[in-house]
Amino acid sequence: MLTHPQFNPVALSLGPISIHWYGLMYLVAFVLFVMLGRLHARRRPELGWDAGKIDDLLLYGMLGVVIGGRLGEVVFFQLPYYLSNPLEIIAIWKGGMSFHGGFLGVLVAMALYARRQGRSFWEVTDFIAPLVPTGLAAGRIGNFINGELWGRPVASDIPWAMIFPFVDQIPRHPSQFYQAAGEGLLLFALLWWYAARPRPLKAVSAVFLVGYGSLRFVAEFFRTPDPGIFGTLSLGLSTAQWLCVPMVGLGIMLLVMQPGKR
Protein backbone atom coordinates (compact mmCIF):
# COMPACT_ATOMS: atom_id res chain seq x y z
CA MET A 1 0.00 0.00 0.00
CA LEU A 2 1.27 3.46 -0.91
CA THR A 3 1.34 6.70 1.06
CA HIS A 4 0.96 10.15 -0.43
CA PRO A 5 4.35 11.94 -0.20
CA GLN A 6 2.76 15.17 1.10
CA PHE A 7 4.71 17.46 -1.18
CA ASN A 8 5.37 21.04 -0.28
CA PRO A 9 2.88 22.89 -2.52
CA VAL A 10 5.54 25.57 -3.11
CA ALA A 11 7.96 24.42 -5.80
CA LEU A 12 10.33 27.39 -5.54
CA SER A 13 10.67 30.49 -3.39
CA LEU A 14 12.47 33.61 -4.57
CA GLY A 15 12.39 36.07 -1.70
CA PRO A 16 8.76 37.07 -1.17
CA ILE A 17 7.71 35.32 -4.38
CA SER A 18 6.51 31.73 -4.15
CA ILE A 19 6.00 29.55 -7.22
CA HIS A 20 3.47 26.79 -6.56
CA TRP A 21 3.47 23.40 -8.22
CA TYR A 22 -0.16 23.92 -9.19
CA GLY A 23 0.79 27.06 -11.10
CA LEU A 24 3.65 25.24 -12.79
CA MET A 25 1.23 22.58 -14.01
CA TYR A 26 -0.83 25.31 -15.66
CA LEU A 27 2.34 26.58 -17.32
CA VAL A 28 3.03 23.04 -18.59
CA ALA A 29 -0.54 22.89 -19.92
CA PHE A 30 -0.16 26.17 -21.80
CA VAL A 31 3.22 25.18 -23.30
CA LEU A 32 1.79 21.85 -24.47
CA PHE A 33 -1.15 23.70 -26.03
CA VAL A 34 1.17 25.83 -28.15
CA MET A 35 3.48 22.97 -29.14
CA LEU A 36 0.66 20.62 -30.09
CA GLY A 37 -1.23 23.43 -31.79
CA ARG A 38 1.70 24.12 -34.11
CA LEU A 39 2.07 20.42 -34.90
CA HIS A 40 -1.65 20.15 -35.60
CA ALA A 41 -1.54 23.24 -37.84
CA ARG A 42 1.36 21.76 -39.86
CA ARG A 43 -0.36 18.42 -40.39
CA ARG A 44 -3.67 20.10 -41.35
CA PRO A 45 -2.53 23.25 -43.25
CA GLU A 46 -5.87 23.50 -45.04
CA LEU A 47 -7.45 24.61 -41.75
CA GLY A 48 -5.60 27.92 -42.00
CA TRP A 49 -3.91 28.15 -38.59
CA ASP A 50 -0.41 29.50 -37.93
CA ALA A 51 1.83 30.23 -34.95
CA GLY A 52 0.52 33.77 -34.46
CA LYS A 53 -3.10 32.68 -34.42
CA ILE A 54 -2.30 29.85 -32.00
CA ASP A 55 -0.60 32.32 -29.65
CA ASP A 56 -3.72 34.47 -29.76
CA LEU A 57 -5.85 31.40 -29.04
CA LEU A 58 -3.68 30.66 -26.02
CA LEU A 59 -4.18 34.15 -24.61
CA TYR A 60 -7.95 33.91 -24.96
CA GLY A 61 -7.93 30.37 -23.61
CA MET A 62 -5.81 31.28 -20.58
CA LEU A 63 -8.23 34.01 -19.57
CA GLY A 64 -11.21 31.74 -20.15
CA VAL A 65 -9.88 28.75 -18.23
CA VAL A 66 -8.58 30.73 -15.25
CA ILE A 67 -11.59 33.01 -14.81
CA GLY A 68 -14.14 30.38 -15.70
CA GLY A 69 -12.42 27.62 -13.75
CA ARG A 70 -12.30 29.66 -10.59
CA LEU A 71 -15.85 30.96 -10.88
CA GLY A 72 -17.02 27.42 -11.60
CA GLU A 73 -15.36 26.16 -8.43
CA VAL A 74 -17.01 28.96 -6.47
CA VAL A 75 -20.50 28.60 -7.93
CA PHE A 76 -20.77 24.88 -8.66
CA PHE A 77 -18.89 23.38 -5.71
CA GLN A 78 -18.06 25.68 -2.78
CA LEU A 79 -20.42 28.64 -2.84
CA PRO A 80 -21.11 28.75 0.96
CA TYR A 81 -17.39 28.67 1.75
CA TYR A 82 -16.48 31.47 -0.65
CA LEU A 83 -19.42 33.60 0.42
CA SER A 84 -17.94 33.41 3.92
CA ASN A 85 -14.37 33.93 2.67
CA PRO A 86 -14.65 36.17 -0.42
CA LEU A 87 -10.95 37.09 -0.50
CA GLU A 88 -10.15 33.41 -1.07
CA ILE A 89 -11.78 33.57 -4.50
CA ILE A 90 -8.64 35.11 -5.99
CA ALA A 91 -6.26 32.65 -4.27
CA ILE A 92 -6.01 30.35 -7.29
CA TRP A 93 -2.44 29.35 -6.35
CA LYS A 94 -3.98 27.24 -3.57
CA GLY A 95 -5.82 25.11 -6.12
CA GLY A 96 -9.53 24.81 -6.61
CA MET A 97 -10.43 25.06 -10.29
CA SER A 98 -13.56 23.50 -11.76
CA PHE A 99 -13.19 21.85 -15.15
CA HIS A 100 -16.80 22.58 -16.04
CA GLY A 101 -16.39 26.24 -15.12
CA GLY A 102 -13.16 26.45 -17.08
CA PHE A 103 -14.84 24.72 -20.00
CA LEU A 104 -17.62 27.31 -20.06
CA GLY A 105 -15.06 30.09 -19.72
CA VAL A 106 -13.08 28.76 -22.68
CA LEU A 107 -16.25 28.50 -24.79
CA VAL A 108 -16.99 32.16 -24.14
CA ALA A 109 -13.38 33.10 -24.91
CA MET A 110 -13.39 31.07 -28.14
CA ALA A 111 -16.67 32.68 -29.21
CA LEU A 112 -15.10 36.11 -28.75
CA TYR A 113 -11.99 35.03 -30.65
CA ALA A 114 -14.03 33.55 -33.49
CA ARG A 115 -16.07 36.72 -33.82
CA ARG A 116 -12.98 38.89 -33.88
CA GLN A 117 -11.29 36.73 -36.53
CA GLY A 118 -14.37 36.19 -38.68
CA ARG A 119 -14.27 32.44 -38.15
CA SER A 120 -16.95 29.95 -37.28
CA PHE A 121 -17.14 29.12 -33.56
CA TRP A 122 -17.02 25.41 -34.43
CA GLU A 123 -13.91 25.84 -36.60
CA VAL A 124 -12.15 27.17 -33.53
CA THR A 125 -13.39 24.52 -31.10
CA ASP A 126 -12.66 21.71 -33.58
CA PHE A 127 -9.07 22.95 -33.80
CA ILE A 128 -8.44 23.29 -30.07
CA ALA A 129 -10.22 20.10 -28.93
CA PRO A 130 -7.17 17.81 -29.46
CA LEU A 131 -4.92 20.33 -27.71
CA VAL A 132 -6.80 20.38 -24.40
CA PRO A 133 -6.49 16.88 -22.84
CA THR A 134 -2.75 17.02 -22.11
CA GLY A 135 -3.39 20.18 -20.13
CA LEU A 136 -6.10 18.36 -18.19
CA ALA A 137 -3.59 15.63 -17.39
CA ALA A 138 -1.11 18.21 -16.12
CA GLY A 139 -3.83 19.74 -13.95
CA ARG A 140 -4.59 16.36 -12.35
CA ILE A 141 -0.91 15.87 -11.55
CA GLY A 142 -1.09 19.28 -9.88
CA ASN A 143 -4.08 18.06 -7.87
CA PHE A 144 -2.06 15.05 -6.71
CA ILE A 145 0.92 17.19 -5.69
CA ASN A 146 -1.43 19.49 -3.79
CA GLY A 147 -2.97 16.47 -2.08
CA GLU A 148 -6.51 17.34 -3.17
CA LEU A 149 -9.38 15.51 -4.89
CA TRP A 150 -8.43 12.20 -3.31
CA GLY A 151 -10.26 9.00 -4.13
CA ARG A 152 -12.93 6.95 -2.43
CA PRO A 153 -11.99 4.21 0.07
CA VAL A 154 -10.76 0.97 -1.48
CA ALA A 155 -9.66 -2.47 -0.25
CA SER A 156 -6.13 -2.37 1.17
CA ASP A 157 -5.03 -5.41 -0.88
CA ILE A 158 -5.11 -3.39 -4.11
CA PRO A 159 -1.41 -2.71 -4.82
CA TRP A 160 -1.89 0.92 -5.87
CA ALA A 161 -4.21 1.83 -2.98
CA MET A 162 -2.93 5.00 -1.33
CA ILE A 163 -3.25 6.56 2.10
CA PHE A 164 -3.60 10.33 2.21
CA PRO A 165 -2.35 11.05 5.77
CA PHE A 166 -3.78 14.56 5.86
CA VAL A 167 -7.26 13.05 5.35
CA ASP A 168 -7.25 9.80 7.34
CA GLN A 169 -5.54 6.40 7.45
CA ILE A 170 -7.99 4.74 5.08
CA PRO A 171 -6.60 3.33 1.79
CA ARG A 172 -8.09 5.17 -1.17
CA HIS A 173 -8.05 5.24 -4.94
CA PRO A 174 -5.36 7.64 -6.30
CA SER A 175 -8.12 9.05 -8.48
CA GLN A 176 -6.03 11.99 -9.65
CA PHE A 177 -3.94 9.53 -11.67
CA TYR A 178 -7.05 7.81 -13.02
CA GLN A 179 -8.28 11.14 -14.34
CA ALA A 180 -4.86 12.11 -15.71
CA ALA A 181 -4.75 8.82 -17.62
CA GLY A 182 -8.38 8.85 -18.81
CA GLU A 183 -9.46 12.43 -19.40
CA GLY A 184 -5.87 13.36 -20.17
CA LEU A 185 -3.80 10.80 -22.07
CA LEU A 186 -6.50 8.48 -23.39
CA LEU A 187 -8.71 11.34 -24.56
CA PHE A 188 -5.71 13.05 -26.15
CA ALA A 189 -4.78 9.90 -28.10
CA LEU A 190 -8.36 9.53 -29.35
CA LEU A 191 -8.75 13.16 -30.41
CA TRP A 192 -5.27 13.47 -31.90
CA TRP A 193 -5.98 10.46 -34.10
CA TYR A 194 -9.53 11.53 -34.96
CA ALA A 195 -8.57 15.10 -35.89
CA ALA A 196 -5.71 14.02 -38.17
CA ARG A 197 -8.12 13.58 -41.11
CA PRO A 198 -10.92 15.80 -42.45
CA ARG A 199 -14.06 15.39 -40.38
CA PRO A 200 -17.50 17.01 -40.50
CA LEU A 201 -17.63 20.45 -38.92
CA LYS A 202 -18.43 20.11 -35.19
CA ALA A 203 -17.45 16.42 -35.15
CA VAL A 204 -14.10 16.84 -33.34
CA SER A 205 -15.76 19.08 -30.76
CA ALA A 206 -18.50 16.47 -30.38
CA VAL A 207 -16.01 13.66 -29.78
CA PHE A 208 -14.37 15.80 -27.09
CA LEU A 209 -17.72 16.37 -25.39
CA VAL A 210 -18.70 12.70 -25.46
CA GLY A 211 -15.20 11.49 -24.56
CA TYR A 212 -14.57 13.85 -21.68
CA GLY A 213 -18.10 13.62 -20.32
CA SER A 214 -18.06 9.82 -20.36
CA LEU A 215 -14.57 9.42 -18.90
CA ARG A 216 -15.20 11.98 -16.17
CA PHE A 217 -18.56 10.37 -15.36
CA VAL A 218 -16.81 7.02 -14.80
CA ALA A 219 -13.89 8.57 -12.88
CA GLU A 220 -16.29 10.12 -10.38
CA PHE A 221 -17.15 6.63 -9.08
CA PHE A 222 -13.55 6.39 -7.84
CA ARG A 223 -13.17 9.96 -6.56
CA THR A 224 -14.56 11.36 -3.32
CA PRO A 225 -17.45 13.50 -4.59
CA ASP A 226 -17.42 17.24 -3.98
CA PRO A 227 -20.53 18.69 -2.29
CA GLY A 228 -21.52 20.92 -5.20
CA ILE A 229 -24.79 22.59 -6.07
CA PHE A 230 -26.58 19.25 -6.32
CA GLY A 231 -25.28 18.01 -2.97
CA THR A 232 -22.56 15.43 -2.40
CA LEU A 233 -24.73 12.80 -4.07
CA SER A 234 -28.06 13.43 -5.75
CA LEU A 235 -29.87 10.30 -6.94
CA GLY A 236 -26.57 8.49 -6.48
CA LEU A 237 -24.62 10.85 -8.76
CA SER A 238 -22.14 13.60 -7.90
CA THR A 239 -22.47 17.20 -9.04
CA ALA A 240 -19.69 16.64 -11.59
CA GLN A 241 -21.55 13.66 -13.03
CA TRP A 242 -24.72 15.71 -13.42
CA LEU A 243 -22.68 18.39 -15.20
CA CYS A 244 -21.28 15.75 -17.56
CA VAL A 245 -24.72 14.57 -18.68
CA PRO A 246 -25.50 17.61 -20.88
CA MET A 247 -21.95 17.48 -22.31
CA VAL A 248 -22.45 13.92 -23.51
CA GLY A 249 -25.97 14.69 -24.73
CA LEU A 250 -24.81 17.70 -26.75
CA GLY A 251 -21.89 15.74 -28.18
CA ILE A 252 -24.14 12.92 -29.35
CA MET A 253 -26.54 15.42 -30.92
CA LEU A 254 -23.71 17.11 -32.81
CA LEU A 255 -22.42 13.77 -34.10
CA VAL A 256 -25.86 12.84 -35.37
CA MET A 257 -26.23 16.19 -37.18
CA GLN A 258 -22.98 16.04 -39.18
CA PRO A 259 -22.62 18.39 -42.18
CA GLY A 260 -19.88 18.25 -44.82
CA LYS A 261 -16.29 17.38 -43.99
CA ARG A 262 -13.63 19.83 -42.86
C-alpha positions as CSV (number, residue, x, y, z in Angstrom):
1,M,0.0,0.0,0.0
2,L,1.3,3.5,-0.9
3,T,1.3,6.7,1.1
4,H,1.0,10.1,-0.4
5,P,4.4,11.9,-0.2
6,Q,2.8,15.2,1.1
7,F,4.7,17.5,-1.2
8,N,5.4,21.0,-0.3
9,P,2.9,22.9,-2.5
10,V,5.5,25.6,-3.1
11,A,8.0,24.4,-5.8
12,L,10.3,27.4,-5.5
13,S,10.7,30.5,-3.4
14,L,12.5,33.6,-4.6
15,G,12.4,36.1,-1.7
16,P,8.8,37.1,-1.2
17,I,7.7,35.3,-4.4
18,S,6.5,31.7,-4.2
19,I,6.0,29.6,-7.2
20,H,3.5,26.8,-6.6
21,W,3.5,23.4,-8.2
22,Y,-0.2,23.9,-9.2
23,G,0.8,27.1,-11.1
24,L,3.7,25.2,-12.8
25,M,1.2,22.6,-14.0
26,Y,-0.8,25.3,-15.7
27,L,2.3,26.6,-17.3
28,V,3.0,23.0,-18.6
29,A,-0.5,22.9,-19.9
30,F,-0.2,26.2,-21.8
31,V,3.2,25.2,-23.3
32,L,1.8,21.8,-24.5
33,F,-1.2,23.7,-26.0
34,V,1.2,25.8,-28.1
35,M,3.5,23.0,-29.1
36,L,0.7,20.6,-30.1
37,G,-1.2,23.4,-31.8
38,R,1.7,24.1,-34.1
39,L,2.1,20.4,-34.9
40,H,-1.6,20.2,-35.6
41,A,-1.5,23.2,-37.8
42,R,1.4,21.8,-39.9
43,R,-0.4,18.4,-40.4
44,R,-3.7,20.1,-41.4
45,P,-2.5,23.2,-43.3
46,E,-5.9,23.5,-45.0
47,L,-7.5,24.6,-41.8
48,G,-5.6,27.9,-42.0
49,W,-3.9,28.2,-38.6
50,D,-0.4,29.5,-37.9
51,A,1.8,30.2,-35.0
52,G,0.5,33.8,-34.5
53,K,-3.1,32.7,-34.4
54,I,-2.3,29.9,-32.0
55,D,-0.6,32.3,-29.6
56,D,-3.7,34.5,-29.8
57,L,-5.8,31.4,-29.0
58,L,-3.7,30.7,-26.0
59,L,-4.2,34.2,-24.6
60,Y,-8.0,33.9,-25.0
61,G,-7.9,30.4,-23.6
62,M,-5.8,31.3,-20.6
63,L,-8.2,34.0,-19.6
64,G,-11.2,31.7,-20.2
65,V,-9.9,28.8,-18.2
66,V,-8.6,30.7,-15.2
67,I,-11.6,33.0,-14.8
68,G,-14.1,30.4,-15.7
69,G,-12.4,27.6,-13.8
70,R,-12.3,29.7,-10.6
71,L,-15.9,31.0,-10.9
72,G,-17.0,27.4,-11.6
73,E,-15.4,26.2,-8.4
74,V,-17.0,29.0,-6.5
75,V,-20.5,28.6,-7.9
76,F,-20.8,24.9,-8.7
77,F,-18.9,23.4,-5.7
78,Q,-18.1,25.7,-2.8
79,L,-20.4,28.6,-2.8
80,P,-21.1,28.8,1.0
81,Y,-17.4,28.7,1.8
82,Y,-16.5,31.5,-0.7
83,L,-19.4,33.6,0.4
84,S,-17.9,33.4,3.9
85,N,-14.4,33.9,2.7
86,P,-14.6,36.2,-0.4
87,L,-10.9,37.1,-0.5
88,E,-10.2,33.4,-1.1
89,I,-11.8,33.6,-4.5
90,I,-8.6,35.1,-6.0
91,A,-6.3,32.7,-4.3
92,I,-6.0,30.4,-7.3
93,W,-2.4,29.4,-6.3
94,K,-4.0,27.2,-3.6
95,G,-5.8,25.1,-6.1
96,G,-9.5,24.8,-6.6
97,M,-10.4,25.1,-10.3
98,S,-13.6,23.5,-11.8
99,F,-13.2,21.9,-15.2
100,H,-16.8,22.6,-16.0
101,G,-16.4,26.2,-15.1
102,G,-13.2,26.4,-17.1
103,F,-14.8,24.7,-20.0
104,L,-17.6,27.3,-20.1
105,G,-15.1,30.1,-19.7
106,V,-13.1,28.8,-22.7
107,L,-16.2,28.5,-24.8
108,V,-17.0,32.2,-24.1
109,A,-13.4,33.1,-24.9
110,M,-13.4,31.1,-28.1
111,A,-16.7,32.7,-29.2
112,L,-15.1,36.1,-28.7
113,Y,-12.0,35.0,-30.6
114,A,-14.0,33.5,-33.5
115,R,-16.1,36.7,-33.8
116,R,-13.0,38.9,-33.9
117,Q,-11.3,36.7,-36.5
118,G,-14.4,36.2,-38.7
119,R,-14.3,32.4,-38.1
120,S,-17.0,29.9,-37.3
121,F,-17.1,29.1,-33.6
122,W,-17.0,25.4,-34.4
123,E,-13.9,25.8,-36.6
124,V,-12.1,27.2,-33.5
125,T,-13.4,24.5,-31.1
126,D,-12.7,21.7,-33.6
127,F,-9.1,23.0,-33.8
128,I,-8.4,23.3,-30.1
129,A,-10.2,20.1,-28.9
130,P,-7.2,17.8,-29.5
131,L,-4.9,20.3,-27.7
132,V,-6.8,20.4,-24.4
133,P,-6.5,16.9,-22.8
134,T,-2.8,17.0,-22.1
135,G,-3.4,20.2,-20.1
136,L,-6.1,18.4,-18.2
137,A,-3.6,15.6,-17.4
138,A,-1.1,18.2,-16.1
139,G,-3.8,19.7,-13.9
140,R,-4.6,16.4,-12.4
141,I,-0.9,15.9,-11.5
142,G,-1.1,19.3,-9.9
143,N,-4.1,18.1,-7.9
144,F,-2.1,15.0,-6.7
145,I,0.9,17.2,-5.7
146,N,-1.4,19.5,-3.8
147,G,-3.0,16.5,-2.1
148,E,-6.5,17.3,-3.2
149,L,-9.4,15.5,-4.9
150,W,-8.4,12.2,-3.3
151,G,-10.3,9.0,-4.1
152,R,-12.9,6.9,-2.4
153,P,-12.0,4.2,0.1
154,V,-10.8,1.0,-1.5
155,A,-9.7,-2.5,-0.3
156,S,-6.1,-2.4,1.2
157,D,-5.0,-5.4,-0.9
158,I,-5.1,-3.4,-4.1
159,P,-1.4,-2.7,-4.8
160,W,-1.9,0.9,-5.9
161,A,-4.2,1.8,-3.0
162,M,-2.9,5.0,-1.3
163,I,-3.2,6.6,2.1
164,F,-3.6,10.3,2.2
165,P,-2.3,11.1,5.8
166,F,-3.8,14.6,5.9
167,V,-7.3,13.0,5.3
168,D,-7.3,9.8,7.3
169,Q,-5.5,6.4,7.4
170,I,-8.0,4.7,5.1
171,P,-6.6,3.3,1.8
172,R,-8.1,5.2,-1.2
173,H,-8.0,5.2,-4.9
174,P,-5.4,7.6,-6.3
175,S,-8.1,9.1,-8.5
176,Q,-6.0,12.0,-9.6
177,F,-3.9,9.5,-11.7
178,Y,-7.1,7.8,-13.0
179,Q,-8.3,11.1,-14.3
180,A,-4.9,12.1,-15.7
181,A,-4.7,8.8,-17.6
182,G,-8.4,8.9,-18.8
183,E,-9.5,12.4,-19.4
184,G,-5.9,13.4,-20.2
185,L,-3.8,10.8,-22.1
186,L,-6.5,8.5,-23.4
187,L,-8.7,11.3,-24.6
188,F,-5.7,13.0,-26.1
189,A,-4.8,9.9,-28.1
190,L,-8.4,9.5,-29.3
191,L,-8.7,13.2,-30.4
192,W,-5.3,13.5,-31.9
193,W,-6.0,10.5,-34.1
194,Y,-9.5,11.5,-35.0
195,A,-8.6,15.1,-35.9
196,A,-5.7,14.0,-38.2
197,R,-8.1,13.6,-41.1
198,P,-10.9,15.8,-42.4
199,R,-14.1,15.4,-40.4
200,P,-17.5,17.0,-40.5
201,L,-17.6,20.5,-38.9
202,K,-18.4,20.1,-35.2
203,A,-17.4,16.4,-35.2
204,V,-14.1,16.8,-33.3
205,S,-15.8,19.1,-30.8
206,A,-18.5,16.5,-30.4
207,V,-16.0,13.7,-29.8
208,F,-14.4,15.8,-27.1
209,L,-17.7,16.4,-25.4
210,V,-18.7,12.7,-25.5
211,G,-15.2,11.5,-24.6
212,Y,-14.6,13.8,-21.7
213,G,-18.1,13.6,-20.3
214,S,-18.1,9.8,-20.4
215,L,-14.6,9.4,-18.9
216,R,-15.2,12.0,-16.2
217,F,-18.6,10.4,-15.4
218,V,-16.8,7.0,-14.8
219,A,-13.9,8.6,-12.9
220,E,-16.3,10.1,-10.4
221,F,-17.1,6.6,-9.1
222,F,-13.5,6.4,-7.8
223,R,-13.2,10.0,-6.6
224,T,-14.6,11.4,-3.3
225,P,-17.4,13.5,-4.6
226,D,-17.4,17.2,-4.0
227,P,-20.5,18.7,-2.3
228,G,-21.5,20.9,-5.2
229,I,-24.8,22.6,-6.1
230,F,-26.6,19.3,-6.3
231,G,-25.3,18.0,-3.0
232,T,-22.6,15.4,-2.4
233,L,-24.7,12.8,-4.1
234,S,-28.1,13.4,-5.7
235,L,-29.9,10.3,-6.9
236,G,-26.6,8.5,-6.5
237,L,-24.6,10.9,-8.8
238,S,-22.1,13.6,-7.9
239,T,-22.5,17.2,-9.0
240,A,-19.7,16.6,-11.6
241,Q,-21.6,13.7,-13.0
242,W,-24.7,15.7,-13.4
243,L,-22.7,18.4,-15.2
244,C,-21.3,15.7,-17.6
245,V,-24.7,14.6,-18.7
246,P,-25.5,17.6,-20.9
247,M,-22.0,17.5,-22.3
248,V,-22.5,13.9,-23.5
249,G,-26.0,14.7,-24.7
250,L,-24.8,17.7,-26.7
251,G,-21.9,15.7,-28.2
252,I,-24.1,12.9,-29.4
253,M,-26.5,15.4,-30.9
254,L,-23.7,17.1,-32.8
255,L,-22.4,13.8,-34.1
256,V,-25.9,12.8,-35.4
257,M,-26.2,16.2,-37.2
258,Q,-23.0,16.0,-39.2
259,P,-22.6,18.4,-42.2
260,G,-19.9,18.3,-44.8
261,K,-16.3,17.4,-44.0
262,R,-13.6,19.8,-42.9
